[in-house]
């Protein structure tokens, strides 16, 4: 099942930890938005890990996409270039 995970985290340190965690589970499509595709067991584990990292002042929003909806997703703009740079960082 594909999910879109959006977060708003106030503290830089917590935000970086959440970013690193989500990067292990999916791909970043915007600064605070990830597409995550995993089985139900992994999803439950990810949720618990996210909740442990978050504070009450932080926000998390998750959209679950059915296969048909996920297949109809489209991207436009500098999204493609941004993904290429992230996958092949300039050192």
C-alpha positions in Angstrom: 0.0 0.0 0.0 1.3 3.4 -0.9 1.1 6.3 1.6 1.9 9.9 1.4 3.5 11.2 4.6 3.6 14.9 5.3 5.2 16.4 8.4 5.7 19.7 10.1 8.4 19.5 12.8 9.4 22.6 14.8 12.8 21.4 16.0 15.6 21.0 13.5 17.1 17.9 15.3 13.8 16.1 15.4 13.0 17.1 11.8 16.4 15.6 10.7 15.7 12.4 12.6 12.3 12.0 11.0 13.7 12.8 7.6 16.4 10.1 8.0 13.8 7.6 9.2 11.4 8.2 6.3 14.2 8.1 3.8 14.7 4.5 4.8 11.1 3.7 4.0 10.4 5.7 0.9 11.3 8.6 -1.4 11.1 12.2 -0.8 8.9 14.2 -3.2 8.9 17.6 -1.4 10.8 19.0 1.5 8.5 17.5 4.1 6.6 15.0 2.0 7.5 11.3 1.4 5.9 8.5 -0.6 6.1 5.4 1.4 5.3 1.9 0.1 5.6 -1.0 2.6 3.7 -3.9 4.0 1.4 -3.5 7.0 3.9 -4.8 9.5 6.6 -2.3 8.4 4.0 0.5 8.3 3.0 -0.2 12.0 6.7 -0.2 13.0 7.3 3.1 11.1 4.3 4.7 12.8 5.6 3.8 16.3 9.1 5.1 15.4 7.6 8.3 14.1 5.4 8.8 17.2 8.5 8.2 19.4 10.4 11.0 17.6 7.6 13.5 17.5 6.7 16.2 20.1 3.2 17.5 20.8 4.0 20.7 18.8 4.8 18.7 15.7 2.3 17.6 13.0 2.0 14.4 10.9 -0.5 13.8 8.1 -0.8 10.5 6.2 -2.8 9.8 3.1 -3.3 6.2 2.1 -3.6 5.6 -1.7 -5.3 2.7 -3.3 -3.4 1.1 -6.2 -5.6 2.8 -8.8 -5.1 6.3 -7.2 -1.3 5.8 -6.9 -1.1 4.8 -10.5 -2.8 8.0 -11.5 -0.4 10.3 -9.6 1.6 12.7 -11.7 4.6 15.0 -11.2 5.5 18.3 -12.8 8.1 20.9 -12.3 11.6 20.5 -11.0 10.6 17.3 -9.1 12.6 15.1 -11.5 15.8 17.2 -11.3 15.5 17.3 -7.5 15.2 13.5 -7.3 18.2 13.1 -9.5 20.3 15.4 -7.4 19.2 13.6 -4.2 20.1 10.2 -5.7 23.4 11.4 -7.1 24.6 14.1 -4.7 27.4 16.4 -5.7 30.3 15.9 -3.3 
